[in-house]
Amino acid sequence: MSSAVCLVGMLLFAVTGITLNHAHQIPAQKSTLSKEGVLAEQALQNIALPDSDTAPLSRDLRIQIRRALGVYLPANAEAEWYGDEVYVPLPRPGGDAWLSLDLTTGDLLYEKTSRGAIAYLNDLHKGRNTGAAWSWFIDIFAAACVLFSLTGLWLLVRQRNNRPGTWPAVALGVVIPVIIIVLFVH
């Protein structure tokens, strides 16, 4: 059962392990989307400046920005408040995005960059900018893989008399990485 639960995740993590090892050889499929707009004067006047340099945007301001640009901003996105500008970093797997609002003119500038599907999958592998749900998934998946490996080891122990070549193969699986680390990883 543990192998059935782990099947797709193990394939995904094995393939992205290869793509991460060869990231310098895989060309990125970079694309950038830019949007410009102006916040309505009424919305601009209703902005309440926060007490600190970093604070999320109010719900009303996020709605106004969505109307002006068609861009969804999550409620937990931490904005950086400067004297006359608000900058909202919006990191995401496989790319990046940001929004800038000029508090004096209402000018909005949004940019979203994507580095392609492989970069997206690589970031999922690393859990980079993926949020709590994905972080929980990869932790639970890792625990399932540990369970899968330990139950496999337990089966090897139970079948040791029927398969005499098992333990040399297990020892080789330990020795080869150790030798590579000692001799070639600096």
MDTraj code that builds the backbone (N, CA, C; nanometers):
import mdtraj as md
import numpy as np

residues = "MET SER SER ALA VAL CYS LEU VAL GLY MET LEU LEU PHE ALA VAL THR GLY ILE THR LEU ASN HIS ALA HIS GLN ILE PRO ALA GLN LYS SER THR LEU SER LYS GLU GLY VAL LEU ALA GLU GLN ALA LEU GLN ASN ILE ALA LEU PRO ASP SER ASP THR ALA PRO LEU SER ARG ASP LEU ARG ILE GLN ILE ARG ARG ALA LEU GLY VAL TYR LEU PRO ALA ASN ALA GLU ALA GLU TRP TYR GLY ASP GLU VAL TYR VAL PRO LEU PRO ARG PRO GLY GLY ASP ALA TRP LEU SER LEU ASP LEU THR THR GLY ASP LEU LEU TYR GLU LYS THR SER ARG GLY ALA ILE ALA TYR LEU ASN ASP LEU HIS LYS GLY ARG ASN THR GLY ALA ALA TRP SER TRP PHE ILE ASP ILE PHE ALA ALA ALA CYS VAL LEU PHE SER LEU THR GLY LEU TRP LEU LEU VAL ARG GLN ARG ASN ASN ARG PRO GLY THR TRP PRO ALA VAL ALA LEU GLY VAL VAL ILE PRO VAL ILE ILE ILE VAL LEU PHE VAL HIS".split()
xyz = np.array([
    [0.0818, -0.1204, 0.0000],
    [0.0000, 0.0000, 0.0000],
    [0.0859, 0.1265, 0.0000],
    [0.1954, 0.1239, 0.0773],
    [0.2782, 0.2450, 0.0823],
    [0.3388, 0.2752, -0.0539],
    [0.3710, 0.1723, -0.1327],
    [0.4261, 0.1978, -0.2662],
    [0.3200, 0.2557, -0.3585],
    [0.1947, 0.2137, -0.3434],
    [0.0869, 0.2682, -0.4252],
    [0.0659, 0.4164, -0.3950],
    [0.0714, 0.4531, -0.2667],
    [0.0549, 0.5928, -0.2278],
    [0.1704, 0.6780, -0.2814],
    [0.2885, 0.6211, -0.2855],
    [0.4089, 0.6956, -0.3234],
    [0.4372, 0.6968, -0.4732],
    [0.3682, 0.6171, -0.5533],
    [0.4037, 0.5971, -0.6930],
    [0.4203, 0.7264, -0.7726],
    [0.3165, 0.8061, -0.7834],
    [0.3222, 0.9269, -0.8654],
    [0.4211, 1.0280, -0.8078],
    [0.4181, 1.0454, -0.6766],
    [0.5111, 1.1391, -0.6132],
    [0.6558, 1.0982, -0.6342],
    [0.6850, 0.9688, -0.6227],
    [0.8229, 0.9221, -0.6430],
    [0.8667, 0.9444, -0.7869],
    [0.7780, 0.9201, -0.8823],
    [0.8122, 0.9465, -1.0226],
    [0.8392, 1.0954, -1.0440],
    [0.7518, 1.1806, -0.9897],
    [0.7693, 1.3256, -1.0028],
    [0.9010, 1.3702, -0.9414],
    [0.9301, 1.3245, -0.8203],
    [1.0516, 1.3679, -0.7531],
    [1.1770, 1.3077, -0.8159],
    [1.1665, 1.1879, -0.8733],
    [1.2820, 1.1297, -0.9427],
    [1.3118, 1.2078, -1.0705],
    [1.2088, 1.2374, -1.1488],
    [1.2288, 1.3125, -1.2737],
    [1.2798, 1.4533, -1.2435],
    [1.2195, 1.5209, -1.1449],
    [1.2660, 1.6570, -1.1143],
    [1.4034, 1.6550, -1.0487],
    [1.4411, 1.5453, -0.9860],
    [1.5783, 1.5324, -0.9368],
    [1.6771, 1.5355, -1.0528],
    [1.6420, 1.4688, -1.1621],
    [1.7274, 1.4706, -1.2822],
    [1.7295, 1.6101, -1.3432],
    [1.6120, 1.6728, -1.3556],
    [1.6099, 1.8059, -1.4170],
    [1.6819, 1.9084, -1.3296],
    [1.6780, 1.8922, -1.1971],
    [1.7540, 1.9825, -1.1101],
    [1.9043, 1.9617, -1.1271],
    [1.9465, 1.8368, -1.1434],
    [2.0883, 1.8080, -1.1643],
    [2.1399, 1.8665, -1.2949],
    [2.0516, 1.8824, -1.3918],
    [2.0928, 1.9298, -1.5242],
    [2.0272, 2.0631, -1.5602],
    [1.9920, 2.1408, -1.4599],
    [1.9229, 2.2682, -1.4843],
    [2.0042, 2.3608, -1.5748],
    [2.1355, 2.3586, -1.5630],
    [2.2198, 2.4455, -1.6457],
    [2.2187, 2.4029, -1.7925],
    [2.1760, 2.2822, -1.8231],
    [2.1721, 2.2329, -1.9607],
    [2.0331, 2.2439, -2.0235],
    [1.9328, 2.2745, -1.9425],
    [1.7951, 2.2825, -1.9925],
    [1.7596, 2.4298, -2.0108],
    [1.7317, 2.4697, -2.1355],
    [1.6990, 2.6110, -2.1564],
    [1.5648, 2.6469, -2.0930],
    [1.5605, 2.7637, -2.0320],
    [1.4369, 2.8116, -1.9690],
    [1.3417, 2.8624, -2.0769],
    [1.2138, 2.8426, -2.0557],
    [1.1099, 2.8919, -2.1462],
    [1.0507, 3.0181, -2.0836],
    [1.1324, 3.1223, -2.0759],
    [1.0940, 3.2428, -2.0027],
    [0.9928, 3.3263, -2.0817],
    [0.8903, 3.3706, -2.0097],
    [0.7944, 3.4644, -2.0672],
    [0.7556, 3.5647, -1.9584],
    [0.7292, 3.6858, -2.0022],
    [0.6951, 3.7920, -1.9082],
    [0.5668, 3.8598, -1.9523],
    [0.4782, 3.8812, -1.8572],
    [0.3533, 3.9515, -1.8804],
    [0.3572, 4.0797, -1.7977],
    [0.3338, 4.1922, -1.8620],
    [0.3303, 4.3207, -1.7913],
    [0.1929, 4.3834, -1.8089],
    [0.1443, 4.4466, -1.7034],
    [0.0176, 4.5186, -1.7082],
    [0.0355, 4.6528, -1.6399],
    [-0.0256, 4.7529, -1.6970],
    [-0.0239, 4.8867, -1.6381],
    [-0.1671, 4.9351, -1.6219],
    [-0.1891, 5.0155, -1.5216],
    [-0.3213, 5.0712, -1.4980],
    [-0.3122, 5.1861, -1.4003],
    [-0.4273, 5.2425, -1.3718],
    [-0.4341, 5.3534, -1.2766],
    [-0.5451, 5.3224, -1.1772],
    [-0.5128, 5.3383, -1.0503],
    [-0.6104, 5.3171, -0.9443],
    [-0.7075, 5.4357, -0.9431],
    [-0.8338, 5.4081, -0.9231],
    [-0.9349, 5.5137, -0.9194],
    [-0.9006, 5.6139, -0.8091],
    [-0.9277, 5.7405, -0.8346],
    [-0.8964, 5.8487, -0.7404],
    [-0.9579, 5.8238, -0.6026],
    [-1.0832, 5.7772, -0.6009],
    [-1.1521, 5.7502, -0.4749],
    [-1.0784, 5.6416, -0.3959],
    [-1.0361, 5.5360, -0.4640],
    [-0.9634, 5.4270, -0.3974],
    [-0.8305, 5.4773, -0.3439],
    [-0.7659, 5.5636, -0.4190],
    [-0.6365, 5.6191, -0.3779],
    [-0.6508, 5.7032, -0.2510],
    [-0.7579, 5.7778, -0.2393],
    [-0.7802, 5.8618, -0.1223],
    [-0.8163, 5.7807, 0.0021],
    [-0.8696, 5.6598, -0.0175],
    [-0.9128, 5.5768, 0.0957],
    [-0.8028, 5.4865, 0.1504],
    [-0.6833, 5.4961, 0.0972],
    [-0.5748, 5.4096, 0.1439],
    [-0.5279, 5.4577, 0.2804],
    [-0.5296, 5.3671, 0.3758],
    [-0.4794, 5.3965, 0.5105],
    [-0.3361, 5.3449, 0.5195],
    [-0.2431, 5.4335, 0.5495],
    [-0.1037, 5.3923, 0.5591],
    [-0.0816, 5.3129, 0.6877],
    [-0.0091, 5.2036, 0.6776],
    [0.0144, 5.1203, 0.7965],
    [0.1191, 5.1823, 0.8882],
    [0.1296, 5.1264, 1.0079],
    [0.2267, 5.1757, 1.1055],
    [0.3683, 5.1251, 1.0785],
    [0.3797, 5.0162, 1.0057],
    [0.5129, 4.9594, 0.9794],
    [0.5439, 4.9628, 0.8300],
    [0.6681, 4.9268, 0.7959],
    [0.7119, 4.9277, 0.6559],
    [0.6577, 4.8103, 0.5760],
    [0.6169, 4.7049, 0.6437],
    [0.5591, 4.5895, 0.5750],
    [0.4241, 4.5565, 0.6368],
    [0.3247, 4.5464, 0.5517],
    [0.1891, 4.5126, 0.5961],
    [0.1093, 4.4714, 0.4733],
    [0.0158, 4.3798, 0.4900],
    [-0.0661, 4.3401, 0.3757],
    [-0.1572, 4.4543, 0.3308],
    [-0.2013, 4.4461, 0.2061],
    [-0.2961, 4.5442, 0.1540],
    [-0.4348, 4.5147, 0.2106],
    [-0.5142, 4.6186, 0.2256],
    [-0.6509, 4.5993, 0.2747],
    [-0.7330, 4.5255, 0.1689],
    [-0.8400, 4.4662, 0.2126],
    [-0.9285, 4.3934, 0.1203],
    [-0.9817, 4.4873, 0.0124],
    [-1.0241, 4.6074, 0.0534],
    [-1.0778, 4.7039, -0.0431],
    [-0.9738, 4.7433, -0.1477],
    [-0.8513, 4.7633, -0.1045],
    [-0.7455, 4.8005, -0.1988],
    [-0.7165, 4.6849, -0.2957],
    [-0.7155, 4.5623, -0.2451],
    [-0.6940, 4.4465, -0.3329],
    [-0.8054, 4.4355, -0.4369],
    [-0.9285, 4.4641, -0.3955],
    [-1.0422, 4.4604, -0.4886],
    [-1.0264, 4.5678, -0.5955],
    [-0.9868, 4.6892, -0.5541],
    [-0.9679, 4.7984, -0.6506],
    [-0.8555, 4.7668, -0.7506],
    [-0.7499, 4.7059, -0.7009],
    [-0.6391, 4.6681, -0.7898],
    [-0.6856, 4.5604, -0.8873],
    [-0.7662, 4.4675, -0.8382],
    [-0.8186, 4.3630, -0.9268],
    [-0.9064, 4.4230, -1.0357],
    [-0.9857, 4.5215, -0.9991],
    [-1.0705, 4.5892, -1.0997],
    [-0.9849, 4.6634, -1.2025],
    [-0.8789, 4.7273, -1.1574],
    [-0.7962, 4.8080, -1.2470],
    [-0.7076, 4.7227, -1.3387],
    [-0.6564, 4.6104, -1.2869],
    [-0.5604, 4.5304, -1.3641],
    [-0.6081, 4.3889, -1.3972],
    [-0.7095, 4.3412, -1.3261],
    [-0.7497, 4.2024, -1.3448],
    [-0.6527, 4.1056, -1.2794],
    [-0.5846, 4.1514, -1.1744],
    [-0.4837, 4.0712, -1.1055],
    [-0.5317, 4.0403, -0.9644],
    [-0.5311, 3.9124, -0.9296],
    [-0.5684, 3.8701, -0.7943],
    [-0.4466, 3.8811, -0.7027],
    [-0.4644, 3.9458, -0.5892],
    [-0.3600, 3.9548, -0.4872],
    [-0.4076, 3.8789, -0.3638],
    [-0.3302, 3.7821, -0.3165],
    [-0.3719, 3.7083, -0.1967],
    [-0.3723, 3.7973, -0.0731],
    [-0.4596, 3.7659, 0.0190],
    [-0.4743, 3.8459, 0.1411],
    [-0.3467, 3.8465, 0.2255],
    [-0.2678, 3.7410, 0.2176],
    [-0.1482, 3.7324, 0.3016],
    [-0.0226, 3.7881, 0.2345],
    [-0.0356, 3.8462, 0.1160],
    [0.0813, 3.9042, 0.0486],
    [0.1294, 4.0266, 0.1265],
    [0.2522, 4.0212, 0.1730],
    [0.3095, 4.1318, 0.2501],
    [0.3583, 4.2417, 0.1554],
    [0.3017, 4.3586, 0.1680],
    [0.3420, 4.4734, 0.0875],
    [0.4523, 4.5495, 0.1601],
    [0.5415, 4.6066, 0.0816],
    [0.6474, 4.6925, 0.1361],
    [0.6060, 4.8371, 0.1102],
    [0.5868, 4.9107, 0.2182],
    [0.5367, 5.0475, 0.2102],
    [0.6531, 5.1454, 0.2217],
    [0.6723, 5.2225, 0.1168],
    [0.7730, 5.3286, 0.1157],
    [0.6979, 5.4607, 0.1161],
    [0.7653, 5.5711, 0.1256],
    [0.7004, 5.7016, 0.1359],
    [0.5842, 5.7222, 0.0407],
    [0.6070, 5.7077, -0.0885],
    [0.5016, 5.7330, -0.1859],
    [0.4789, 5.6145, -0.2801],
    [0.5230, 5.4966, -0.2377],
    [0.5085, 5.3784, -0.3219],
    [0.4817, 5.2550, -0.2360],
    [0.4049, 5.1646, -0.2940],
    [0.3813, 5.0337, -0.2328],
    [0.4317, 4.9295, -0.3320],
    [0.5132, 4.8370, -0.2824],
    [0.5672, 4.7291, -0.3653],
    [0.5205, 4.5973, -0.3053],
    [0.4630, 4.5116, -0.3879],
    [0.4129, 4.3823, -0.3408],
    [0.4869, 4.2708, -0.4146],
    [0.5805, 4.2032, -0.3476],
    [0.6450, 4.0886, -0.4114],
    [0.5492, 3.9690, -0.4109],
    [0.5429, 3.8982, -0.5221],
    [0.4520, 3.7855, -0.5357],
    [0.5271, 3.6641, -0.5913],
    [0.6211, 3.6097, -0.5132],
    [0.6973, 3.4954, -0.5639],
    [0.6062, 3.3756, -0.5863],
    [0.6402, 3.2953, -0.6855],
    [0.5586, 3.1796, -0.7202],
    [0.6485, 3.0696, -0.7739],
    [0.6033, 2.9462, -0.7698],
    [0.6860, 2.8386, -0.8250],
    [0.7060, 2.8591, -0.9755],
    [0.8267, 2.8407, -1.0210],
    [0.8565, 2.8507, -1.1632],
    [0.8568, 2.9914, -1.2174],
    [0.8599, 3.0899, -1.1321],
    [0.8590, 3.2272, -1.1811],
    [0.8565, 3.3274, -1.0685],
    [0.8116, 3.4453, -1.1017],
    [0.8068, 3.5539, -1.0050],
    [0.7007, 3.6523, -1.0528],
    [0.6529, 3.7333, -0.9615],
    [0.5602, 3.8403, -0.9963],
    [0.5745, 3.9509, -0.8924],
    [0.5356, 4.0695, -0.9304],
    [0.5374, 4.1818, -0.8373],
    [0.4400, 4.2880, -0.8853],
    [0.4007, 4.3736, -0.7919],
    [0.3105, 4.4832, -0.8217],
    [0.3644, 4.6083, -0.7543],
    [0.3543, 4.7186, -0.8247],
    [0.3969, 4.8471, -0.7699],
    [0.2814, 4.9463, -0.7835],
    [0.2589, 5.0226, -0.6767],
    [0.1541, 5.1250, -0.6757],
    [0.2163, 5.2569, -0.6326],
    [0.2029, 5.3575, -0.7187],
    [0.2482, 5.4922, -0.6851],
    [0.1357, 5.5597, -0.6074],
    [0.1611, 5.5935, -0.4813],
    [0.0563, 5.6484, -0.3951],
    [0.0189, 5.7922, -0.4287],
    [0.0994, 5.8615, -0.5074],
    [0.0638, 5.9991, -0.5434],
    [-0.0169, 6.0050, -0.6732],
    [0.0168, 5.9192, -0.7721],
    [-0.0521, 5.9241, -0.9009],
    [-0.1537, 5.8118, -0.9195],
    [-0.1419, 5.7053, -0.8407],
    [-0.2293, 5.5900, -0.8571],
    [-0.1847, 5.4944, -0.9659],
    [-0.0665, 5.5211, -1.0253],
    [-0.0159, 5.4333, -1.1310],
    [0.0156, 5.2950, -1.0763],
    [-0.0321, 5.1933, -1.1478],
    [-0.0088, 5.0544, -1.1117],
    [0.0778, 4.9890, -1.2186],
    [0.1717, 4.9089, -1.1744],
    [0.2552, 4.8321, -1.2661],
    [0.2664, 4.6915, -1.2103],
    [0.2312, 4.5945, -1.2935],
    [0.2347, 4.4543, -1.2537],
    [0.3185, 4.3787, -1.3557],
    [0.4018, 4.2888, -1.3046],
    [0.4817, 4.2053, -1.3939],
    [0.4851, 4.0630, -1.3402],
    [0.4601, 3.9679, -1.4303],
    [0.4647, 3.8259, -1.3941],
    [0.5587, 3.7557, -1.4918],
    [0.6569, 3.6863, -1.4374],
    [0.7541, 3.6131, -1.5174],
    [0.7377, 3.4643, -1.4919],
    [0.7385, 3.3879, -1.5991],
    [0.7341, 3.2427, -1.5892],
    [0.8586, 3.1875, -1.6576],
    [0.9220, 3.0884, -1.5936],
    [1.0412, 3.0266, -1.6513],
    [1.0094, 2.8917, -1.7145],
    [0.8827, 2.8553, -1.7258],
    [0.8421, 2.7339, -1.7942],
    [0.8055, 2.6203, -1.7006],
    [0.7575, 2.5112, -1.7623],
    [0.7051, 2.3964, -1.6873],
    [0.8132, 2.3265, -1.6060],
    [0.9329, 2.3139, -1.6621],
    [1.0392, 2.2436, -1.5886],
    [1.0790, 2.3223, -1.4650],
    [1.0894, 2.4541, -1.4775],
    [1.1205, 2.5374, -1.3606],
    [1.0090, 2.5272, -1.2569],
    [0.8853, 2.5208, -1.3037],
    [0.7714, 2.5057, -1.2125],
    [0.7830, 2.3744, -1.1352],
    [0.8073, 2.2643, -1.2061],
    [0.8197, 2.1338, -1.1406],
    [0.9407, 2.1294, -1.0478],
    [1.0526, 2.1917, -1.0888],
    [1.1710, 2.1961, -1.0018],
    [1.1412, 2.2705, -0.8721],
    [1.0671, 2.3798, -0.8811],
    [1.0313, 2.4546, -0.7599],
    [0.9350, 2.3746, -0.6725],
    [0.8459, 2.2968, -0.7334],
    [0.7607, 2.2082, -0.6539],
    [0.8470, 2.1063, -0.5799],
    [0.9476, 2.0534, -0.6475],
    [1.0390, 1.9558, -0.5865],
    [1.1044, 2.0147, -0.4612],
    [1.1450, 2.1411, -0.4709],
    [1.2139, 2.2062, -0.3591],
    [1.1179, 2.2707, -0.2594],
    [0.9906, 2.2789, -0.2945],
    [0.8937, 2.3449, -0.2063],
    [0.9105, 2.4954, -0.2049],
    [0.9697, 2.5516, -0.3099],
    [0.9967, 2.6954, -0.3148],
    [0.8706, 2.7727, -0.3538],
    [0.8299, 2.8648, -0.2695],
    [0.7159, 2.9544, -0.2945],
    [0.5878, 2.8775, -0.3268],
    [0.5630, 2.7677, -0.2552],
    [0.4494, 2.6821, -0.2871],
    [0.3368, 2.6887, -0.1846],
    [0.3606, 2.7450, -0.0695],
    [0.2561, 2.7577, 0.0310],
    [0.2502, 2.6394, 0.1260],
    [0.1658, 2.6534, 0.2264],
    [0.1582, 2.5556, 0.3347],
    [0.1031, 2.4207, 0.2901],
    [0.0028, 2.4202, 0.2028],
    [-0.0583, 2.2931, 0.1614],
    [0.0443, 2.2045, 0.0910],
    [0.1219, 2.2620, 0.0000],
    [0.2231, 2.1820, -0.0702],
    [0.3339, 2.1403, 0.0264],
    [0.3696, 2.2266, 0.1168],
    [0.4719, 2.1922, 0.2154],
    [0.4277, 2.0721, 0.2989],
    [0.3015, 2.0730, 0.3409],
    [0.2474, 1.9582, 0.4144],
    [0.2496, 1.8324, 0.3266],
    [0.2100, 1.8478, 0.2003],
    [0.2081, 1.7326, 0.1106],
    [0.3466, 1.6702, 0.0985],
    [0.4493, 1.7515, 0.0731],
    [0.5811, 1.6903, 0.0528],
    [0.6363, 1.6321, 0.1827],
    [0.6017, 1.6886, 0.2975],
    [0.6432, 1.6284, 0.4246],
    [0.5745, 1.4937, 0.4478],
    [0.4449, 1.4891, 0.4207],
    [0.3714, 1.3628, 0.4367],
    [0.4198, 1.2608, 0.3345],
    [0.4430, 1.3071, 0.2124],
    [0.4959, 1.2179, 0.1085],
    [0.6326, 1.1620, 0.1493],
    [0.7191, 1.2465, 0.2026],
    [0.8513, 1.2005, 0.2471],
    [0.8370, 1.0958, 0.3574],
    [0.7450, 1.1172, 0.4502],
    [0.7214, 1.0184, 0.5567],
    [0.6704, 0.8870, 0.4967],
    [0.5833, 0.8953, 0.3944],
    [0.5338, 0.7746, 0.3276],
    [0.6483, 0.7018, 0.2568],
    [0.7424, 0.7771, 0.1985],
    [0.8586, 0.7151, 0.1333],
    [0.9481, 0.6455, 0.2360],
    [0.9638, 0.7055, 0.3526],
    [1.0411, 0.6414, 0.4593],
    [0.9721, 0.5118, 0.5005],
    [0.8406, 0.5170, 0.5174],
    [0.7640, 0.3966, 0.5521],
    [0.7798, 0.2900, 0.4433],
    [0.7698, 0.3310, 0.3169],
    [0.7863, 0.2401, 0.2033],
    [0.9242, 0.1741, 0.2079],
    [1.0280, 0.2532, 0.2327],
    [1.1643, 0.1995, 0.2385],
    [1.1824, 0.1050, 0.3565],
    [1.1301, 0.1421, 0.4723],
    [1.1452, 0.0568, 0.5910],
    [1.0676, -0.0740, 0.5781],
    [0.9474, -0.0681, 0.5188],
    [0.8728, -0.1930, 0.4984],
    [0.9433, -0.2807, 0.3957],
    [1.0073, -0.2184, 0.2972],
    [1.0869, -0.2952, 0.2006],
    [1.2053, -0.3618, 0.2685],
    [1.2716, -0.2902, 0.3561],
    [1.3835, -0.3472, 0.4316],
    [1.3348, -0.4622, 0.5202],
    [1.2200, -0.4434, 0.5821],
    [1.1628, -0.5491, 0.6658],
    [1.1340, -0.6746, 0.5821],
    [1.0823, -0.6556, 0.4595],
    [1.0581, -0.7702, 0.3706],
    [1.1894, -0.8387, 0.3320],
    [1.2951, -0.7598, 0.3116],
    [1.4268, -0.8191, 0.2820],
    [1.4754, -0.9043, 0.3986],
    [1.4567, -0.8554, 0.5189],
    [1.4982, -0.9309, 0.6376],
    [1.4195, -1.0618, 0.6450],
    [1.2906, -1.0567, 0.6192],
    [1.2073, -1.1777, 0.6253],
    [1.2448, -1.2785, 0.5174],
    [1.2891, -1.2309, 0.4016],
    [1.3202, -1.3197, 0.2898],
    [1.4704, -1.3485, 0.2756],
    [1.5487, -1.3140, 0.3753],
    [1.6946, -1.3235, 0.3642],
    [1.7444, -1.4641, 0.3306],
    [1.6772, -1.5681, 0.3770],
    [1.7224, -1.7045, 0.3503],
    [1.6946, -1.7473, 0.2066],
    [1.5922, -1.6890, 0.1438],
    [1.5565, -1.7251, 0.0063],
    [1.6344, -1.6468, -0.0980],
    [1.6952, -1.5362, -0.0606],
    [1.7658, -1.4487, -0.1550],
    [1.9026, -1.4117, -0.0985],
    [2.0027, -1.4965, -0.1204],
    [2.1339, -1.4696, -0.0618],
    [2.2058, -1.3469, -0.1196],
    [2.1687, -1.3031, -0.2380],
    [2.2343, -1.1861, -0.2982],
    [2.1790, -1.0535, -0.2502],
    [2.0786, -1.0577, -0.1627],
    [2.0134, -0.9351, -0.1168],
    [2.1067, -0.8464, -0.0369],
    [2.1765, -0.9003, 0.0607],
    [2.2558, -0.8170, 0.1511],
    [2.3784, -0.7570, 0.0836],
    [2.4459, -0.8292, -0.0077],
    [2.5522, -0.7602, -0.0816],
    [2.4974, -0.6431, -0.1653],
    [2.3767, -0.6592, -0.2217],
    [2.3171, -0.5490, -0.2991],
    [2.2831, -0.4305, -0.2084],
    [2.2307, -0.4590, -0.0889],
    [2.2005, -0.3518, 0.0069],
    [2.3302, -0.2821, 0.0487],
    [2.4348, -0.3596, 0.0765],
    [2.5642, -0.3017, 0.1150],
    [2.6198, -0.2155, 0.0027],
    [2.6054, -0.2616, -0.1220],
    [2.6514, -0.1831, -0.2365],
    [2.5759, -0.0511, -0.2452],
    [2.4464, -0.0539, -0.2139],
    [2.3650, 0.0677, -0.2133],
    [2.4094, 0.1680, -0.1088],
    [2.4780, 0.1215, -0.0052],
    [2.5325, 0.2108, 0.0977],
    [2.6735, 0.2548, 0.0598],
    [2.7545, 0.1619, 0.0128],
    [2.8964, 0.1876, -0.0133],
    [2.9167, 0.2820, -0.1318],
    [2.8408, 0.2638, -0.2409],
    [2.8618, 0.3464, -0.3613],
    [2.8440, 0.4957, -0.3309],
    [2.7343, 0.5395, -0.2672],
    [2.7239, 0.6836, -0.2375],
    [2.8339, 0.7327, -0.1435],
    [2.8727, 0.6508, -0.0453],
    [2.9789, 0.6916, 0.0473],
    [3.1100, 0.7117, -0.0287],
    [3.1438, 0.6203, -0.1175],
    [3.2681, 0.6331, -0.1962],
    [3.2637, 0.7577, -0.2834],
    [3.1516, 0.7815, -0.3497],
    [3.1393, 0.9006, -0.4353],
    [3.1532, 1.0275, -0.3524],
    [3.0913, 1.0312, -0.2352],
    [3.1004, 1.1501, -0.1488],
    [3.2441, 1.1712, -0.1025],
    [3.3089, 1.0655, -0.0574],
    [3.4448, 1.0777, -0.0056],
    [3.5449, 1.1170, -0.1151],
    [3.5304, 1.0584, -0.2339],
    [3.6300, 1.0803, -0.3391],
    [3.6014, 1.1992, -0.4293],
    [3.4722, 1.2311, -0.4537],
    [3.4416, 1.3281, -0.5572],
    [3.3646, 1.4530, -0.5130],
    [3.3081, 1.4530, -0.3937],
    [3.2342, 1.5701, -0.3475],
    [3.3238, 1.6495, -0.2552],
    [3.3519, 1.7724, -0.2940],
    [3.4458, 1.8545, -0.2158],
    [3.3717, 1.9657, -0.1470],
])
top = md.Topology()
chain = top.add_chain()
for i, resn in enumerate(residues, 1):
    res = top.add_residue(resn, chain, resSeq=i)
    for name in ("N", "CA", "C"):
        top.add_atom(name, md.element.get_by_symbol(name[0]), res)
traj = md.Trajectory(xyz[None], top)
